[in-house]
Amino acid sequence: MNHIGYIVSFILLSTSLFAQKKITLTKAKEDFKIFQNILKKGHPGLYDYINEVTFDSIVDYAQDSFSEEITDIELFKKMQYITDQVKDGHLMLFAPNTVKSTQYYFPVIVKIIQSDFYVDTDDFGIPIGSKITHINDISTVKILDDLKKYAPSDGHNLTRKYRNIELKFGLFYIYEYGLQKEYTIKYLEPSGTEKVITLPAESFVNVKHRNINRNSYFSNYHNAKDKVAFFSKHINNKEPFVYYKKDLKTAVLVVNSFGVDISAFKSRLIKLFKEINKKKIKHLIIDIRQNDGGFRPNSVHLFSLVTNKLFKQRTSTFVSSLEIPEKSYATRTFGEKEFLKDKFYHHPTSDGWKLDFDDLETIMVPDKNRFKGKTYVLASGTTFSAGSALALLAKNDPDILLVGEETGGGYYSHIGQFPVYYELPNSKIMMIMSMEKIKHYVKDKNVPNGSGVIPDRAISISVDDLIKGKDAQLDYILRLIKG
């Protein structure tokens, strides 16, 4: 649901005002108990990846470790460790507004390739593609492991964690290690030369502006000289758009979000596909590598324009409660009676309530004006929620080729729909928990449990690709088309 995206962006931008505060043991335990109750009473997949005994022991250990006075950030970190064990990409915590982070960001823009950190922009005299080995005498191996808990993903998936960490590295680093006024960075240049540099911390605004210049956004590959304009159109643009490779009779449809008004999105698609068909395009590449979700009907409408057969997305939807747990601490909900109680009340099971049908299945039919050529879909670890649902539809269709990296959204199931927003009373830690567990319709039952949607052709960016700014995933498809 796109409600989450807008509110999350506001929360992240506002987490930067004051010094972290101490909380008494009694108040910390009160917040922790509320947090625990929310999960145990309302999370529909709490024990999917961890059994109840182990979960309870982790919770007890965390609470027993509380000191007489604990800071709000320490409490936040303990809660983050627990939510990370649940392995739900829609389960999110946000630190209270007590960290003066906006002026103390790590200045270097990083890209994670095969669990290593590489420099992604041409700044500070550090060559693009240089491998960072230590930051303030902490190895990046340890740093990556320490930061994983701040980046939720579905199941055991790491690609979404990595994409999230590289984008929000400065913020996560502050959460874990505190504010730093300068950073001593050890790195290996692509030539193998070892170097050390000490850089002052930078403001969030400066780092955000330089993020636009990432080589991994591939403006070089598209011969775009204006990186700001390229970023605005290709990365930050939430409206679907298309560009063409005329010599290959190929269209590339970029869909960075499904969080667009449903009727407006459908109208835009109809217009674009009319244009594509008019040009007699033979190959269509749908790029959803930046698509982290939105409204599910938008993914259904898009897929109906590229498939020639009936299709399915879900087999069931489950809730463990018809009541919002700890409702007095909820700050925002979306239609409790309509979308929770009335929807599930007449469908009880032994441990909750379950719908064994999909109310959108009636529109999961091929569109009469669909594209009839060869379709390819590009996905990444950023691809999540409704974006990942489209990737799974492509995976299930033998006529469509899914290329890229494993999606951040779960293959067999995910937790989503009906998000509830909370604020804990003493620490002011914020939390979002979705209350529905959705099981997916899948054809390949041999995919390991806890995986994202695994592409038909796994193509990852290499260090050499990063240095050159080469879009290896798109390039792979274009070479297939060329033959």
Sequence and secondary structure as in RCSB ss.txt:
>XXXX:A:sequence
MNHIGYIVSFILLSTSLFAQKKITLTKAKEDFKIFQNILKKGHPGLYDYINEVTFDSIVDYAQDSFSEEITDIEL
FKKMQYITDQVKDGHLMLFAPNTVKSTQYYFPVIVKIIQSDFYVDTDDFGIPIGSKITHINDISTVKILDDLKKY
APSDGHNLTRKYRNIELKFGLFYIYEYGLQKEYTIKYLEPSGTEKVITLPAESFVNVKHRNINRNSYFSNYHNAK
DKVAFFSKHINNKEPFVYYKKDLKTAVLVVNSFGVDISAFKSRLIKLFKEINKKKIKHLIIDIRQNDGGFRPNSV
HLFSLVTNKLFKQRTSTFVSSLEIPEKSYATRTFGEKEFLKDKFYHHPTSDGWKLDFDDLETIMVPDKNRFKGKT
YVLASGTTFSAGSALALLAKNDPDILLVGEETGGGYYSHIGQFPVYYELPNSKIMMIMSMEKIKHYVKDKNVPNG
SGVIPDRAISISVDDLIKGKDAQLDYILRLIKG
>XXXX:A:secstr
 HHHHHHHHHHHHH  SS   EEEHHHHHHHHHHHHHHHHHH TTTTSSS HHHHHHHHHHHHHT  SEEEHHHH
HHHHHHHHHHHT TT EEE  TT   TT B  S EEEETTEEEE S BTTB TT EEEEETTEEHHHHHHHHGGG
S  STT  HHHHHHHHHSHHHHHHHHH   SEEEEEEE TTS EEEEEEE B HHHHHHHHTT GGG TTTTT S
 HHHHIIIIIS  S EEEEEGGGTEEEEE   B S HHHHHHHHHHHHHHHHHTT SEEEEE TT   B HHHHH
HHHHTT SS    EEEEEES SS TTGGGEEE S HIIIIIHHHTT B SSSEEE S TTGGG S  TT   SEE
EEEE TT  THHHHHHHHHHH TTEEEEES  SSBSSEEEEEEEEEEE TTT  EEEEEEEEEEE  S TTS TT
 B   SEE    HHHHHHT  HHHHHHHHHHH 
